[in-house]
Amino acid sequence: MDLRLARHGETEWNVQKWIQGGTDIPLNENGVQQAGQLADRLLAEGFRPARIYASPMRRALDTARIVSDALQAECIPSPGLEEINFGLWEGLTWDQVQERYPADFRQWYGNRRYQRPPQGESYQDLLERMLPVLSEIVQREGGPDASCHVLVVAHSASVMSLLSWMHDTPFSEMVSRYRTQNGQTVMLDARRFLPPFT
């Protein structure tokens, strides 16, 4: 199975560097173009999935729909793939978070895999809801040894947390090692999404 995870196209909050998290922000004009460019790249590579799975949030689902139209693939919203919820920090910049929530930020920054922002999720919470969904997708498409293409469209934290988990990378290094641009894809090892998840 050729399993790829794509980050959604750009939003205005990406441009302003505001923390989006669980806030449902649509694509901006550039994000729509990036989704079209993603489709063009996949077509040029001969990547032709029968189905595209996406976070139900608008920025991911609209990206997936643009790609699915170009690739003539079914688009399936998949609850559980939503972006991590940053709680009270959403709508702020990271500098503002450090100014307004210094103690909470220090605790989170030192242990971000398991520490939750105020009224938010940890990266571990994100993994625990995403992994069963990805497992179901892999099994639905015939298992990791199936000869098929599968695209999942999700979010920045999804990419970074999954790659950190897959490669046993400290979550403190996720941004420096696995940060992805809007509309970028990464390869996933489908075999890792068969339970039990270790």
C-alpha positions as CSV (number, residue, x, y, z in Angstrom):
1,M,0.0,0.0,0.0
2,D,1.2,3.4,-0.9
3,L,-0.1,5.4,2.0
4,R,0.4,9.2,2.0
5,L,-0.7,11.9,4.4
6,A,-1.2,15.4,3.1
7,R,-1.4,18.7,5.0
8,H,-4.3,20.9,4.0
9,G,-3.9,24.0,2.0
10,E,-3.2,27.5,3.4
11,T,-5.7,29.5,5.5
12,E,-5.6,33.1,6.5
13,W,-4.8,32.0,10.1
14,N,-1.7,30.2,8.7
15,V,-0.7,33.5,7.1
16,Q,-1.2,35.4,10.4
17,K,0.5,32.6,12.4
18,W,-2.6,32.3,14.7
19,I,-3.0,28.9,16.4
20,Q,-5.9,27.2,14.6
21,G,-6.3,23.9,16.4
22,G,-9.9,22.9,16.6
23,T,-11.1,26.2,15.2
24,D,-12.7,25.5,11.8
25,I,-11.1,27.9,9.4
26,P,-11.6,27.7,5.6
27,L,-8.9,27.7,2.9
28,N,-7.8,31.1,1.5
29,E,-7.3,31.7,-2.2
30,N,-3.7,30.5,-2.0
31,G,-4.9,27.4,-0.2
32,V,-7.3,26.5,-3.0
33,Q,-4.4,26.9,-5.5
34,Q,-2.2,24.7,-3.3
35,A,-4.8,22.0,-3.3
36,G,-4.9,22.1,-7.1
37,Q,-1.2,21.9,-7.2
38,L,-1.2,18.9,-4.8
39,A,-3.6,17.2,-7.2
40,D,-1.3,18.0,-10.2
41,R,1.7,16.5,-8.4
42,L,-0.1,13.3,-7.5
43,L,-1.4,12.9,-11.1
44,A,2.1,13.5,-12.5
45,E,3.4,10.7,-10.1
46,G,0.7,8.3,-11.2
47,F,-0.8,8.3,-7.8
48,R,-4.5,7.4,-8.3
49,P,-6.4,6.5,-5.2
50,A,-10.0,5.2,-5.4
51,R,-10.8,7.0,-2.2
52,I,-9.4,10.0,-0.3
53,Y,-10.0,10.2,3.4
54,A,-10.1,13.6,5.2
55,S,-10.5,15.4,8.4
56,P,-14.0,16.8,8.5
57,M,-12.6,20.3,9.2
58,R,-13.2,22.6,6.3
59,R,-9.6,23.4,5.5
60,A,-8.8,19.7,5.1
61,L,-12.1,18.5,3.6
62,D,-12.1,21.3,1.0
63,T,-8.5,20.4,0.1
64,A,-9.5,16.7,-0.2
65,R,-12.5,17.6,-2.4
66,I,-10.4,19.6,-4.8
67,V,-7.9,16.7,-5.1
68,S,-10.7,14.1,-5.3
69,D,-12.3,16.0,-8.2
70,A,-9.1,16.1,-10.1
71,L,-8.3,12.5,-9.4
72,Q,-11.9,11.3,-9.8
73,A,-11.7,9.7,-6.4
74,E,-14.4,9.3,-3.7
75,C,-13.9,11.8,-0.8
76,I,-14.7,10.4,2.6
77,P,-14.9,12.7,5.7
78,S,-13.4,10.7,8.6
79,P,-14.1,11.9,12.1
80,G,-11.1,11.4,14.4
81,L,-8.7,13.0,12.0
82,E,-9.4,16.6,13.1
83,E,-6.6,18.9,14.2
84,I,-5.4,18.8,17.8
85,N,-7.5,21.0,20.0
86,F,-5.4,23.8,21.6
87,G,-8.2,25.0,23.9
88,L,-7.8,28.5,25.2
89,W,-4.7,29.1,23.0
90,E,-6.6,29.1,19.7
91,G,-6.6,32.4,17.9
92,L,-3.4,33.5,19.6
93,T,0.2,33.5,18.3
94,W,2.7,31.4,20.1
95,D,4.3,34.6,21.5
96,Q,1.0,35.6,22.9
97,V,0.5,32.2,24.5
98,Q,3.9,32.6,26.3
99,E,2.9,36.1,27.5
100,R,-0.6,35.2,28.7
101,Y,-0.1,31.6,29.9
102,P,3.5,31.4,31.0
103,A,3.2,28.6,33.5
104,D,0.9,26.5,31.4
105,F,3.1,27.0,28.4
106,R,6.3,25.9,30.2
107,Q,4.6,22.8,31.4
108,W,3.3,22.0,28.0
109,Y,6.5,22.8,26.2
110,G,8.5,20.5,28.5
111,N,6.1,17.6,28.1
112,R,4.0,18.3,25.0
113,R,3.3,14.7,24.2
114,Y,1.2,14.2,27.4
115,Q,0.6,17.7,28.8
116,R,-2.7,19.4,27.7
117,P,-3.1,23.1,27.1
118,P,-5.9,24.7,29.1
119,Q,-9.2,23.1,27.8
120,G,-7.2,21.4,25.0
121,E,-5.7,18.1,24.0
122,S,-2.2,16.6,24.2
123,Y,-0.4,15.1,21.3
124,Q,-1.0,11.7,22.9
125,D,-4.8,12.5,22.9
126,L,-4.5,13.2,19.2
127,L,-2.7,10.0,18.5
128,E,-5.2,7.9,20.5
129,R,-8.1,9.1,18.4
130,M,-6.2,9.1,15.0
131,L,-4.6,5.7,15.1
132,P,-7.8,3.7,15.2
133,V,-9.2,5.7,12.3
134,L,-6.0,5.1,10.2
135,S,-6.1,1.4,11.1
136,E,-9.7,1.2,9.9
137,I,-8.7,3.0,6.6
138,V,-5.8,0.6,6.0
139,Q,-7.9,-2.4,6.6
140,R,-10.8,-1.1,4.5
141,E,-8.4,-0.6,1.6
142,G,-7.2,-4.2,1.8
143,G,-4.4,-4.2,4.4
144,P,-0.8,-2.9,4.3
145,D,0.2,-5.4,1.5
146,A,-2.6,-4.3,-0.8
147,S,-1.5,-2.9,-4.2
148,C,-3.3,0.4,-4.0
149,H,-2.8,4.1,-3.3
150,V,-4.4,5.8,-0.3
151,L,-4.4,9.5,0.5
152,V,-5.4,11.0,3.9
153,V,-5.7,14.8,4.2
154,A,-5.3,16.2,7.7
155,H,-3.3,18.8,9.6
156,S,0.2,19.9,10.7
157,A,0.0,18.3,14.1
158,S,-1.3,15.1,12.6
159,V,1.8,14.9,10.4
160,M,4.3,15.8,13.1
161,S,2.8,13.6,15.8
162,L,2.4,10.5,13.5
163,L,6.0,10.8,12.2
164,S,7.3,11.3,15.8
165,W,5.4,8.2,16.9
166,M,6.5,6.1,13.9
167,H,10.2,7.0,14.2
168,D,10.3,7.0,18.0
169,T,11.4,10.7,17.9
170,P,11.1,12.8,21.0
171,F,8.1,15.0,20.6
172,S,10.2,18.0,21.6
173,E,11.9,17.6,18.2
174,M,8.7,17.3,16.1
175,V,8.7,20.8,14.7
176,S,12.4,20.8,13.8
177,R,12.3,17.4,12.2
178,Y,8.8,17.0,10.7
179,R,7.2,20.3,10.1
180,T,5.4,20.3,6.7
181,Q,4.2,23.0,4.4
182,N,0.6,23.5,3.4
183,G,-0.2,21.0,0.6
184,Q,2.8,18.8,1.3
185,T,2.6,15.0,1.5
186,V,4.6,12.5,3.5
187,M,4.8,8.8,3.2
188,L,3.4,6.5,6.0
189,D,4.2,2.9,6.6
190,A,0.8,1.2,6.5
191,R,2.1,-1.7,8.6
192,R,2.3,0.6,11.6
193,F,-1.4,1.0,11.6
194,L,-2.3,-2.5,12.6
195,P,-3.1,-2.8,16.3
196,P,-1.7,-3.2,18.9
197,F,-0.1,0.3,18.5
198,T,3.3,0.4,20.1
